[in-house]
Amino acid sequence: MDTNITDIRAVSKPLTEASLCTWLGAAAPGDSITYHRGALARQVCPQLQCLPEPERTALQRLAVECQ
């Protein structure tokens, strides 16, 4: 069976630190959000250089806030 999975990157804007904080302030118990899809540990590793420095830093800040 072939399943077509929509690429969420094309559907929604990237989540920023400010929009995450806004969402957290308005979230009700049980609400959930996908803040990242991919190999987070790999993409925030500076030695691997998977992302440009500004994107890596922003993603790392989001990851820390969501812990």
Contact map, one row per residue, 1 for C-alpha under 8 A:
1110000000000000000000000000000000000000000000000000000000000000000
1111000000000000000000000000000000000000000000000000000000000000000
1111100000000000000000000000000000000000000000000000000000000000000
0111110000000000000000000000000000000000000000000000000000000000000
0011111000000000000000000000000000000000000000000000000000000000000
0001111100100000000000000000000000000000000000000000000000000000000
0000111111100000000000000000000000000000000000000000000000000000000
0000011111110000000000000000000000000000000000000000000000000000000
0000001111111100000000000000000000000000000000000000000000000000000
0000001111111000000000000000000000000000000000000000000000000000000
0000011111111000000000000000000000000000000000000000000000000000000
0000000111111100000000000000000000000000000000000000000000000000000
0000000011111110000000000000000000000000000000000000000000000000000
0000000010011111000000000000000000000000000000000000000000000000000
0000000000001111101100000000000000100000000000000000000000000000000
0000000000000111111100000000000000000000000000000000000001000100000
0000000000000011111110000000000000000000000000000000000001001100000
0000000000000001111111000000000000000000000000000000000000000000000
0000000000000011111111100000000000000000000000000000000000000000000
0000000000000011111111110000000000000000000000000000000000000100000
0000000000000000111111111000000000000000000000000000000000000000000
0000000000000000011111111100000000000000000000000000000000000000000
0000000000000000001111111110000000000000000000000000000000000000000
0000000000000000000111111110000000000000000000000000000000000000000
0000000000000000000011111110000000000000000000000000000000000000000
0000000000000000000001111111000000000000000000000000000000000000000
0000000000000000000000111111101000000000000000000000000000000000000
0000000000000000000000000111111000000000000000000000000000000000000
0000000000000000000000000011111000000000000000000000000000000000000
0000000000000000000000000001111100000000000000000000000000000000000
0000000000000000000000000011111110000000000000000000000000000000000
0000000000000000000000000000011111000000000000000000000000000000000
0000000000000000000000000000001111100000000000000000000000000000000
0000000000000000000000000000000111111000000000000000000000000000000
0000000000000010000000000000000011111000000000000000000000000100000
0000000000000000000000000000000001111101000000000000000000000000000
0000000000000000000000000000000001111111000000000000000000000000000
0000000000000000000000000000000000011111001000000000000000000000000
0000000000000000000000000000000000001111111000000000000000000000000
0000000000000000000000000000000000011111111100000000000000000000000
0000000000000000000000000000000000000011111110000000000000000000000
0000000000000000000000000000000000000011111110010100000000000000000
0000000000000000000000000000000000000111111111011110000100000000000
0000000000000000000000000000000000000001111111000110000110110000000
0000000000000000000000000000000000000000111111111100000100000000000
0000000000000000000000000000000000000000001111111100100100000000000
0000000000000000000000000000000000000000000011111000000000000000000
0000000000000000000000000000000000000000011011111100000000000000000
0000000000000000000000000000000000000000001011111111100000000000000
0000000000000000000000000000000000000000011111011111000000000000000
0000000000000000000000000000000000000000001100001111101100000000000
0000000000000000000000000000000000000000000000001111111100000000000
0000000000000000000000000000000000000000000001001011111110000000000
0000000000000000000000000000000000000000000000000001111111000000000
0000000000000000000000000000000000000000000000000011111111100000000
0000000000000000000000000000000000000000001111000011111111110000000
0000000000000000000000000000000000000000000100000000111111111000000
0000000000000001100000000000000000000000000000000000011111111100000
0000000000000000000000000000000000000000000100000000001111111110000
0000000000000000000000000000000000000000000100000000000111111111000
0000000000000000100000000000000000000000000000000000000011111111100
0000000000000001100100000000000000100000000000000000000001111111110
0000000000000000000000000000000000000000000000000000000000111111111
0000000000000000000000000000000000000000000000000000000000011111111
0000000000000000000000000000000000000000000000000000000000001111111
0000000000000000000000000000000000000000000000000000000000000111111
0000000000000000000000000000000000000000000000000000000000000011111
